[in-house]
């Protein structure tokens, strides 16, 4: 049973039990060839669903945790290189 006390405070780590990634209508898709590794998307994500990994001096890989990504589009909005676009959920292969 979910217990939420006065002020809306719940037990620690309770949200890990509830996958919320199916809430959105769009998912981010990245073109890793365009990514310059600025990490703006990673820093701006309100759900901490993005990880930018450095593969070598000029190559980066961006991954998303779709269990918790809600498809807000902030990552695509802040991307300076236009490496992230939002794709309609039905067209995305997760």
Secondary structure, 3 states (H helix, E strand, C coil): CCCECCCCCECCCHHHHCCCCCCCCEEEEECCCCCCCCCHHHHHCCCCCEEEEECCCCCEEEEECCCCCCCCCHHHHHCCCCCEEEEEHHHCCC
